[in-house]
Amino acid sequence: MPDRTLTVFRTARVADRAELAGWQIRSVVLGEQIALPEASGMLEQKILDCDSLLVTSPRAAAWIANQALPKFVRKPVFVAGESTAKPLEESHWDVRVPNGTGGEAATRLLAEQGFLRPLFLCATETAGTVESTGSELGLDLRSLAIYHTLRRADWDAHELPELDQTEFVAFMAPSAVRFLLELAPGYFESLRTKCPAVVASESIHRTLRQALWSDIRLASGPSLSQLVQSFGGL
């Protein structure tokens, strides 16, 4: 039986994620992250109020590694994979990498090691994996937005897969819906009538409904395994 195909529309590049048997997953990145200068001034106090850090993208890891923080402020930092760990390890942080990849694996490892009050370094719009897992585990999760997401200026339509190469689609943020509609309206219209779409939050669901998408599924969470369960499982 051939693999099913899922195109995931994102607004930022993410750390490495585990593959799913039976699925071909392709990500299309429509946005770019612009650093929020005010975040630097808030970082030290935010860290002091928490017992650990969560970082799920290499860019966020590089950002925090470049901050001039006294050593006593540094807390253990849980990351989404080896590519996220590298800049923090090079800056001599206490970096903890889960066996799996992604925000869910990092959050679960943090809870297993007895941390309760993590600070999540994130963008203004996230897929929600860390938030939903933290809520499930009863963590007192705090967030600090260090990036704002804008539509990519260097985006190229050749990054879109051919329509016959996509059976299902997922949108990871409301801005992913808006950016695709703005950048490739004809392509969006073809997908809208052809492909079931899955989302993991009411805000993305609402944005797709406003765009008159034909078939929208609401997943139980934003991990890839939870998304594909809406289309019949793994």
Buried (B, 14 or more C-beta within 10 A) or exposed (E): EEEBBBBBBBBBEBBEBBEBEEBBBBBBBBBBBEEBEEBBEEBBEBBEEBBBBBBBBBBBBBBBBEBEBEEEEBBBBBBBBBBBBBBBBEBEBEBBBBEBBBBBBBBBBBBEEEBBEBBBBBBBBBBBBBBBBBEEBEBEBBBBBBBBBEBBEEBEEEBBBEEEEBBBBBBBBBBBBBBBBEBBEEBBEEBBEBBBBBBBBEBBBBBBEEBEBEEBBEBEBBBBBBBBBBBEEE
